Amino acid sequence: MNESALHPAAPELEGFAQTRVEIQLEELPEVVVESIMQAYPDAIFLDAELITAVDGSVIAYAVEIEDDDVELEIHLDPNGTILDSELETNK
């Protein structure tokens, strides 16, 4: 796991002090994977980050996927609800 600096995630999460830590794709909860596959059936998972609050509680997951030759970053809550998605432009 590589810990990154504190920085904002999804707009719904702004205002919360948080840490993003890169995780292995295998570490994603099944409900998160299922939610992405339901919304993006042809998704290829590229990488994932765990977003935690200062107290260590899980706020969300950020998952980068490729779908139809477009890279997206998807933010999901711990229950697998998609909060937002955005095009990845730093290829």
C-alpha positions in Angstrom: 0.0 0.0 0.0 1.3 3.5 -0.9 -0.1 6.3 1.1 -0.7 9.5 -0.7 -1.1 13.0 0.7 -4.4 14.4 2.0 -6.5 15.7 -0.9 -10.2 15.9 -1.8 -12.0 13.1 -3.5 -15.6 13.2 -4.7 -17.4 16.5 -4.4 -19.7 14.9 -1.8 -16.7 14.2 0.3 -15.1 17.6 0.2 -14.7 19.3 3.5 -13.7 16.1 5.3 -10.0 15.5 6.2 -9.1 12.3 4.5 -6.3 10.1 3.3 -6.2 8.1 0.1 -4.3 4.8 0.1 -3.7 2.7 -3.0 -5.0 -0.8 -2.5 -4.9 -4.0 -4.6 -8.0 -4.6 -6.7 -8.5 -7.9 -4.8 -9.1 -5.8 -1.7 -12.2 -4.1 -3.0 -15.4 -5.2 -1.3 -17.5 -7.4 -3.5 -20.4 -4.9 -3.3 -18.2 -2.2 -4.8 -17.1 -4.5 -7.6 -20.7 -5.6 -8.3 -21.9 -2.0 -8.4 -19.3 -1.0 -11.0 -19.9 -4.1 -13.1 -23.6 -3.4 -13.1 -23.1 0.2 -14.2 -20.2 -0.6 -16.6 -20.5 -4.2 -17.7 -17.4 -4.0 -19.9 -15.2 -2.3 -17.3 -11.5 -3.2 -17.0 -10.4 -2.4 -13.5 -7.1 -0.5 -13.5 -6.5 0.6 -9.9 -8.2 1.4 -6.6 -7.8 3.7 -3.6 -9.3 3.5 -0.1 -10.4 6.9 1.1 -10.4 7.1 4.9 -11.3 9.8 7.5 -8.7 11.0 10.0 -10.1 8.5 12.5 -9.4 5.6 10.0 -13.1 5.0 9.1 -13.8 4.2 5.5 -15.4 7.1 3.7 -15.3 5.8 0.1 -13.4 3.9 -2.6 -12.0 5.5 -5.8 -11.7 3.0 -8.6 -10.1 3.7 -12.0 -11.6 1.7 -14.8 -11.4 1.6 -18.6 -14.7 1.3 -20.4 -15.0 1.5 -24.2 -11.5 3.0 -24.4 -12.3 5.7 -21.9 -10.7 5.9 -18.5 -13.0 6.9 -15.6 -12.4 7.4 -11.9 -15.5 6.3 -10.0 -16.2 7.2 -6.3 -18.3 4.8 -4.3 -19.4 4.7 -0.7 -18.6 1.5 1.4 -22.1 0.1 0.5 -21.3 0.2 -3.2 -23.4 3.3 -4.1 -21.8 5.3 -6.9 -21.2 8.9 -5.7 -19.8 10.2 -9.0 -17.5 9.4 -11.9 -15.1 11.6 -13.8 -13.0 11.2 -17.0 -9.4 10.6 -16.3 -7.3 13.0 -18.3 -3.8 12.3 -17.1 -2.9 9.4 -19.4 
